[in-house]
Amino acid sequence: IGLFYCLTQLPAYWIVKSCADMVFVTSEPDVEKFITKRRNIDKITVIRGGVDVKPSVEYLNSKEVIPVNEQKYDAVFVGRFHLQKGVIELVDIWKLVCQKKPDSKLAMIGIGSLKDKIKGKIKKFDLENNIELLGFKDGTEKYEIFKQSKIVLHPATYDSGGMAACEAMAWGLPGIRFDLEALKTYYPKGMIKTPCFDFKSFAENIIKLLEDKDLYARTKEDAIAWAGEWDWNRRAEFIFDKIFTNI
């Protein structure tokens, strides 16, 4: 299926590369692919997503912030239940976490074609009391889960970016990810990098982040600061400037 999808995109890729005056890409590694004799690097812009930081800023500046030791979930995942997002791998990782911290709880926000496989693996590993599948959540419902979570997990196995995790970071959740090439510029701080597809190291980083208060505080500060760079108003100004300075 992946090969068929790739082949269907080739004509569009050729047309864009040959004819477009400007090109927007989703990550730094894609920039070089669109440089041609008639279009230099100034005409290619990396466009990341955006995050509405207003609700999170108001919450973090209020007196209602839930102390870390009172939060319900040790970690949260938010995204599609798709192979790209590493959701099946996440169950393996959480099993390793629970071997060291048996009462650890993970909230998984999302829906998708892998839901039944995830449920089956949770049952196989006897993790029904450790992983909650919360389905699709948005707006206030999602924010309430972020308030009750200590860290955000982004175990994508291949990606061009993604902004779901950054929304959680805006609520003060430090993160953990695999060290994918595209994520080096998407999440350069606020997330602990893990060697690609090393489940044991990923689990160890989760435990370390939960137990090392100084590391947690530093990574949390970085997460909030970096999420602020994703504010929709800043994103809009950036794109506006890129377009109209290149006309």
Helices and strands as residue ranges (DSSP letters): H 2-19, E 23-25, G 28-30, G 32-34, G 41-43, E 44-46, H 54-60, G 68-70, E 73-78, G 83-85, H 87-100, E 106-109, H 115-124, E 131-135, H 139-147, E 149-154, H 164-170, E 175-178, H 183-186, E 191-194, H 199-211, H 213-228, H 232-244
